[in-house]
Amino acid sequence: MKPEKSLGGYLCTSMIYFFYFFSMAAFGSMLSVYLLGVGKSASEVSWIVSASGLFTMILGPAAGILYDRTGLRRTLSIVLLVLSAATGLLFALTRNTALLFLLHGLSMLFLNSVNPMCEQIAAASPYRYGVLRLWGAVGYACGTQASGLLLEHASPLWCFVLFAATALLTGGFFRWAGLQNTAPAVQKTPSEKGSAAVTRPLLLFAAFSFLFSGVTTASGTYVPVLLQEKLGSTSLAGTVLFLGTLMEIPVIFLSNRFMDRLSGRSLLALNTGLLLIQMLAYSFSGSVPLLCGVLILTKSVTTMLAIMVTLKVVMILTGGRYTTTAMSVLATVKSVGGVVLTNVAGTIVDKTGLNMLFSVLLGLSAAAFLLALTVRVPADGKTYFSGSTTEAADRKEHRR
């Protein structure tokens, strides 16, 4: 049974999401601009940025094992956030490329490892997921805008001070939200035991995820640089990204209106179509207002939609069995895609420039679109985004 609703509980849980994603944006949203500004080449920038996916992919499961083995969910979350803040500050104090790679990888590893606990708090709360997750979108938007302003009008060091402060605030709200240090053991049902059955649709979806994640990660690394060049201002680039992130909010709120009504293949095609529109604008648009408009309307919408579409498609393709295993494998595939294409992107930018990079990413987006059309996702008639059974019971009880 979920706990009763209270203003304090909602405030603590929503602030966890707000400050967690604020810290993520304060560090990462303008990282490519910062690194280029301190004299790193595009290939070095790509290598440093790819550390996040590489470290999380290789060492991330260790954090999950620690959570499961120790049961110290609150304590471990706070320790990881403190370590993330400390390594983030050290990152700001060095210019050595190898150390930047190491410290960025460690800082993001510690931060990303806390994300499952954010999700567990939201799942255990009496509030609908959307009304909590929207604060993550607001936090990321505010962190992006703050990062752009600080890079242009103050010392870049303050970006990382802000990152550390908001990471520590997240830890504080973990403490105040009442996350327990012990969790009840979860028994696997017979259908959850064993290894996931590998099917052709799952393999095709994994290949699609590799391309899609690679394109979005590589483009996300260099879009701030493109905006800075087009607008001539880091703070204005931050404002555009800020507005784009806010577009996640209606997608989250309205997910129950379209996610269960559209088929899996239609959702994949829609999501990849939005990615194609982005890459077209980045590659060929000579109009700065048009470029900014497309970015605002599609960039964050595409990434948020991808998260929800992946969950739905995997649940359908696995029939509700082995979903956790399949999601873990796909997360690794996405990380590999991001690492590979981000490093390729750096080489392209060094040799030929941003325009060629986005033209290459446009071609890869077209390939992902065609691949999405080959993934057969059967309709199962189930609802995944229209509210939990707990919420439905609450509404029924209220009507009585």
N, C-alpha and C positions, 0 to 999 in steps of 0.2 A: 504494500500500500504506500502510495506517495504521501509525503508530509503535507500538512495543511498550508494553504497559501498565506503569505504574509508579506508586507511591504519590505521588511528587512531582508527576508530571504530573496525576494526578487531583486532588490538593490545589490546585494552581494554577488549573486550569480551573474547579473547583467554586467557588473563592473569587472568581474573576472574576464568575461569576453571582451569588454571594451579595452582594458589595459593590456591584455594578452596580445590582441591584434594591433593595438597602438604600438607596442614595443616591436613587434615583427616589422611593421611599416617603417618605424623610426630607423631601424637598422638597414633593412633591405630595399626599400622602395627607390631610393636614390643612390644605391651603393655603386652602380656603374659610373654615375656622374662624379661621385666622390673619388673613386679610384683613378679615373681618367684625369681628374684635377690634380692628383698628387703625382702624376707623371707615369702611370702605368699604361702599357700598350693594350689594345683591345684583346689580344690573345691572352695577356696576363690577367686582364679583368675577367675574361671568361673562365680561366682556370681557377681564379680565386672564388668567383661566384659559384662555380660548380661544386665547390667543397661542401656546401650545404647538403645537396642531394646525395653526394658520395658518402659523407660521414653518416647521414641519417640512414641510408640504405644499408651500410655495412654494420654500424654499431647501434642503430636504433632498436633492434630486437633485444639487445642487452638490457636496455631500460625497461622494456616490457617484462622481461624475466625477473628483474629486481622488484618491480611492482608486485608481480604475482607471488614471488618467493617470500618476500618480507612482509607484505601486507601494509607497509608503512606509506600509505598513499599520500597523506597530507605532508608528512615530514619529507618524503622523497621529492615531492613536487616542489616544496619550498627550497630544498637544497639545490635541485636542478636549476631553478630560477636564479638563485644566488650565483651559481657557477656560470650561468649564461650571462648575467650582468657583469661579472668580473672579467670573463674572457672577452666580452664586447668592449669593455673599457681598454683592455690591453691591446686589442685590435687597433684602436684609435691612436695608440702611442708608438706604433711601429710602421716602417715603410718597407721592410724586408718582405719580398714577395712570398717566400716559403713560410714565413711566420704569419703573414696575412692569410694565406691558404689554411694553415693549421688552426689559427684562432677563429676565423670565420666558420670553419667546419665544426669546431667544438662548440662555439656559442650557439649556432643554429641547431646542432644535435641536442644540446641541453634544452633549448627552447621547444623544439618540435616534439621532444619526448614527453612534454607536459600536456600536449594537446589531447590525448585520450582521456586524461583526467577532467579536462574542461567538458568533454562530451559526456562523461559519466555523471558529472554534477548536473548537467542540463537534462539528461535522461531521467535522473532520480528526482528532479524538481517537479512541482505540480503545474508548471507553466508550459505552454506550448513551445516547442523547440524554436519556431520562427520568431517569437517575440523575445527570445533570448539571443539567438544568433544574429539578429539585426544589429545588436550592439557591437558585435565583432566587425561588421561592415562599417559602422560609424567610427569605431576606434581605428580601423585601418585607414580610413579616409582622413581622419584628423592627424594621424601619425605621418601620412604622406605629405600633407600640407605643411605640417610643422617642420618636417625634414627639409623640404624645399626652401622654406623661409630661412632656416638656420644656415643652410649651405650658402645662400646668397648674401645674407645680411650679418652673419656672425661667424665665429670660428666653427669649422666642421666638427671639432671635438664635442660641441654641445649636442650634436645629433646622437652621439654615443652615450653621453651623460643622460640624455632624455631616455634613450633606450634602456639604460641600466635602471633608472628611476622607475619607469613603468613596469619593467620586469619584476622589480622588488615589490611594487604596489600590487601586482598580480598575486605574488606570494602572500601578501598581507590579506587580500580578500579570500584566498584559499583558506587561510586560518579562520577568518571571520565567517565564512560560509558554512563552517561546521563539517567539512569533509573529514570523515572518520579515518583513523589509521588502520582499521581492520575492515575487511570486506568479507561477506559471506561466501563460502565456497560455491562455485557454480558447477553443477553436475551436467555433463554432456548428455544429451539425448542420444538414443541409438543412431538417429539419422545424422548426427553431427560427428560421429566417430569415423575414423579412417581417413583416407586421403581423397582429395577432390578428384572427380572424374573429369579428365581432360577431353573436351569435345571440340569439334571443328569451329562452332560459333565462338567458343571461349578463346581459342587460339587466334581467330580473326580479330576478336575484340582486344586481345592483348597486343596484337600488331598495330591496331588502330590507336590504342592508348599510348604506345611507344611514340608514334608519329605526332599525335595530338599534343601530348605532354611536352615532347621535345620542342615543337613549334612554339607553344605558349611560353615555355620557360626561356627559350632563346630570344623570342621577341620581347618578352617582359624585361629582359636584361638590358636591351638596347632602345626600347621605346622612350625611356626618360632622356637618353642622349639625343634621340631624334627630336623630341619636343624642345629640348634646350636649344638645339640648333635652329629650329623653325621659329621659336618664339623669342629667342635671344635673352631668356630669363629663366633661371632655375626655379624661382618662386612661382612664376606663371605655369611652368611645367608641372609643379606640384599641385597647383590649383586645378588643372585639367585632370590629373590623376585622382585628386580628391573628389571631383564631381563624378568621375567615372566609377569610383568605388561606391558612391552612394546609390548608384543604379542597382546594386545588389539587393537593396532593401525591398523594392517591389517584387523582385524575382522570388525572394524568400517568402514574403507575405502571400503572394499569389500562387505559390507552388502547388497548393491543394486544388487549384482551379484547372491546372493544365497537365501536371506531371502524371496523374493517373488516367487522364482522358486520351492523351496521345500515346501511340505505340512506341516501343523502344526504338525501332528503326527510324520513325519520324523524328523522335527527339535527337537521335544521333545526327541525322541529316540537318536538322535545324541548328544544332549546336555548331557543327562543322561549317555550315553555311555562314554563320556569324563570323567564324574565324576567317573564312575566305574574304568576306567583306573587309575585315580589318586589314588583312595583308594587301589587298588591292589598294586600300587608302594609303597605307604606309609606303607602298611601292610607287604609285603613279599619281597620287593627288598633288597637284601644284597649289591647291587652295588650302591655306592654313586653317581657316574656319571649318572647312569640310573635314579635314583630317582630324581636328579636335572634336568635331561633332560625332564622327564615326567612332573615335576612341571612347568618348564619354558614354555613348549608347551601347557599345558592344564589348569592350575589353573585359570589364569585371563581370558583366552578365555572362559572358562565355565561360569564364573560369568557374563561377558559382554554379551555372547550369551543368557543367561537366561533372562536378562533384555529385550532384543529385542524380544525373543520368547514369553515371557509373554504378551507383548504389542500386538503382532500379534494374538495370540490365543484368548486373551480376546476380541479384536475387532471383530474377526470372530464369537465367541460364543455368543456375545451380539448383533451381527448384526449392530454394530456402535451405538447402543442405550445403555444408562446406563453405558458406558465404564468407566467414572470417578468413579461412585459408585462401580463398580466391582473391579477396580484397587485399590480403597481405602480399600475395604474389604480384598482383597488379600494381601495388604501390612500389614494389621493387622495379618492375618494368618501366613505370613512369619515371622513376628516379634515374634509371639508366638512360632513358630517352632524353631527359633534361640535361644530364651530364654530357652525353655525346654531342647533342646538337648545340649546346651552349659553347662548347669548346670549338666546334666547327665554325660557329658564328663568329667567334673572335678572330679566327684565321682569315675568314672572308672579309671582315671589316678592315683588318690590317692591310690586306692586299688590294681590295677593290672598293671599299667604302660601304656605307649603310644602305644605299639604294640597291646594290647587288644582293646584300644580305636579305632584304625583305622580298626581293624577287625570287630568291631561292626558297624562302619560307612560304611564299605564295604557291610555288610548285608543289612543295611538300604538303601544304594544306589541301590542294586539289587532290593529291594522292590519298590523303586521309578521308576526304569526302567520298571518293570512289570506294574506298575500303569500307566506310560506314554503310554504304548501300548493299554490301555483300553480307553483312552480319544479320543472320536470321534470328530475330527476337520474337518468339511466339507470345501471343496475348494470353495472359493467365487469369484475367478478370479480378485480380486482387488490387487492393488499394494500399499504397505505401506512403502517401503524403497527405491524406485527407483526415488526419487526426488519429491519435492512439485509441485503443479500446478503453483505456482509463478515462480519456476525455469524453468518449461517447457515453460511458456509464455515468459520468458526472452530469452530462446534459440531461440524460434520461431521469436521473434522480432529481434534478432541479425541476423538471416538468411535473413530476409527481407532487 
